Amino acid sequence: MPALDEVLHALRTLRVPLQRGEYDLHALVREALQHAGLHSDHEVSLAPRCRIDFLCNGVGIEVKRGRTERQRALTQLRRYAACEQITALVLVTERTLALPYELSGKPLRVICLNRLWGIAL
């Protein structure tokens, strides 16, 4: 899946210092995508009460700061996966979170920023 591979490559270049807010992470994600030559839309409404942080060539990107509750993230990501506009999902988190490799028949990948930092948090 070329679009997913391009998005993952761009996001894996992130070296993010500890941030004060989630929107600081949003800005850095947007910059990484732009630097890779990828167009993305921010805060995209997929359905009523269903808005994803970024949409990039069909790849939905959700950004979570701090500790992310696994079940809550899965519930949210399932809503996104049910939308036609989404071909794959990427969850960007500050901390490691184990999620399935596929959700509702669509690829799901997790980018854990603490792994990119090279330190254990």
N, C-alpha and C positions, 0 to 999 in steps of 0.2 A: 504494500500500500504506500505509494510514493509520497502522498501528502503527509501521512502520519510520520514516515521516516524523516522528511524534511523538518517537520515541527519538532520532533524529538532531538534531532541534531542541533537545531537552534537553541532549544531549551537546555540541553546538556552543556552549553557553553557558559551558563549562568554561574557566577561566583558572587553570591549575594551575602553582604554583611547582615548581621541581625537588624531587622527592620522595626520601626515603630508601629507601622500599620500595614494592613493588607493592600491598600492602594499604592504603597511604596513598592510592594512586590509586583503589582499590576504594571506599574511604569517600567520596571526592569524586564518583565516578560515581554511587554510590547516592544521595548528597545531591542531585545534579543531576536524577536521575530523580524523586525524591520531590518536589522543588521544582516540577517540571512536572506533578505530580499523577499520576505513573505508578507503579504497583506493580511491583516486581521481586523475584524470588527470587535469593538469592545461593548460589553454589557448588552448582549444580543437577546432579545425576547424570542424564545422558541415556541411558547404557548402561554396561555394565561397563567400567571404566577410561576413561570418557568423561564428564568433568565440566566444565561451562562456568561462567564466572565469574558471569554474570547471565542470567536469562531474564525477559523483559518482554513480555507479550502475544504470545508466539511468536517474538520477536526475541531471538536469542542474542547476548550481548555478551561478548567476550573482551578482557581488558586485558593489555597487554604493556609492561613497563618496559625502558628502555635500548634497546640495539640488538637488533632482532628479525631473526632469520635468515628470509629469505623462504620458502625451501622447507620449513623446519620449521613455520612458521606455516600454510602452505598444507595441509600434511599434517594438522595438528591441525584446521583449519577444515573440511576435507573430511569428517573423522569426524563433526563436529558437524552438517554439512549433510545427512549421511545419516540423521539422526535425525528421526522424524516430528514431534516437538514443535517443531522449528525451522522457521519460515517464512522467515526472513531472518537475516543475520549482520552484526554490526558489530564491527570490530577497532579498539580504542582503543590507540594506540601513542604513545610519547613522540617518536619520530622518524619521518620520512616513510618510507613503505613502499608500493611500487606493487604492487597486487594486481588480479586481474580483477574486473570489475563484477558477475560472477555466478559461482557455484560450485555445481556439481551441480544446476543448475536453480533455485537460490535466490539472491536478491539478496545481494550482499556489498558493504558500504561500509567505508571506512577513515576514522577520525577521527584525524588526526595532531596531537597536542597542540602540537608545536613551531610549527605553522602558526597555531594559535589564540593562541599567545603573541605572535606577531608578530615573532619573532626567528629568525635562522638559527642552528642548532646544528651 
